[in-house]
Amino acid sequence: MQFKRRPSKRSRRASLSAPIGCGIDVVELSRLRQAMRRGGQAFMRKVFTKAEEAYADARPRTRLLHLAGRFAAKEAVIKAVAQIQPTLVLAMREVEVRNDHLGRPRIVLHRRKAARMAVHISLSHVNSVAVASAIAIRSR
Ligand SMILES: CC(C)(COP(=O)(O)OP(=O)(O)OC[C@H]1O[C@@H](n2cnc3c(N)ncnc32)[C@H](O)[C@@H]1OP(=O)(O)O)[C@@H](O)C(=O)NCCC(=O)NCCS
């Protein structure tokens, strides 16, 4: 019988300091609506990409929900990435949510410095709030 070798002290230390970060965010729809009214087009351009707006616009009945979900997703991703690399503070528009053919949300980061980051996201929305959680992993 063969016994598995215990991981060395060094590899245990390495796994404890693995470059993984997590982030979460909740958005109240009423507050986002207010910000959109106040900020107008400038706010939309600062926060959302054209593709994100198009995704929400294509669903007029639930438009605000999709925007709120994306807003929460961006904040969650910014937190997750900053946990690994505190100097890498992404702008809202540099974090893009794209849905694949099954509707699953995927994150695209528009920042060269974030090229080694892989980010996983999950988002959900109900009548008055949207929530998102993110996990960021940096390849060595
Ligand atoms: C996908 C599903 C989990 C969404 O749950 P829900 O309670 O209806 O809606 P929620 O508000 O919690 O979540 C909505 C978000 O889930 C995400 N989502 C959609 N489809 C998804 C999927 N297959 N896997 C993971 N996340 C998904 C999207 O980001 C969506 O928000 P968005 O449209 O603004 O991007 C639910 O519809 C479900 O269980 N479907 C059964 C499986 C299915 O239909 N698969 C896809 C077709 S093959």
The ligand as an ORCA input file, in Angstrom:
! r2SCAN-3c Opt
* xyz 0 1
  C     -30.651     30.466    -14.706
  C     -31.458     30.593    -13.430
  C     -30.653     29.953    -12.308
  C     -31.698     32.086    -13.097
  O     -32.325     32.205    -11.846
  P     -33.542     33.206    -11.581
  O     -33.950     33.047    -10.175
  O     -34.550     33.061    -12.664
  O     -32.940     34.644    -11.783
  P     -31.879     35.433    -10.886
  O     -32.360     36.823    -10.738
  O     -31.521     34.728     -9.621
  O     -30.588     35.417    -11.808
  C     -30.582     36.063    -13.027
  C     -29.159     36.055    -13.512
  O     -28.660     34.726    -13.519
  C     -27.638     34.631    -14.492
  N     -27.856     33.438    -15.273
  C     -28.720     33.248    -16.291
  N     -28.622     32.001    -16.747
  C     -27.681     31.374    -16.010
  C     -27.123     30.059    -15.995
  N     -27.514     29.127    -16.842
  N     -26.159     29.784    -15.099
  C     -25.728     30.722    -14.222
  N     -26.226     31.991    -14.181
  C     -27.191     32.294    -15.063
  C     -27.703     35.895    -15.358
  O     -26.598     36.707    -15.027
  C     -29.019     36.541    -14.923
  O     -28.991     37.943    -14.885
  P     -28.838     38.799    -16.229
  O     -29.813     38.278    -17.219
  O     -29.149     40.193    -15.778
  O     -27.407     38.650    -16.674
  C     -32.830     29.899    -13.577
  O     -33.504     30.489    -14.643
  C     -32.715     28.396    -13.785
  O     -32.521     27.640    -12.840
  N     -32.826     27.925    -14.987
  C     -32.744     26.505    -15.248
  C     -31.558     26.214    -16.063
  C     -31.658     26.917    -17.378
  O     -32.697     27.398    -17.745
  N     -30.535     26.950    -18.100
  C     -30.409     27.762    -19.272
  C     -31.082     27.183    -20.492
  S     -30.308     25.776    -21.137
*
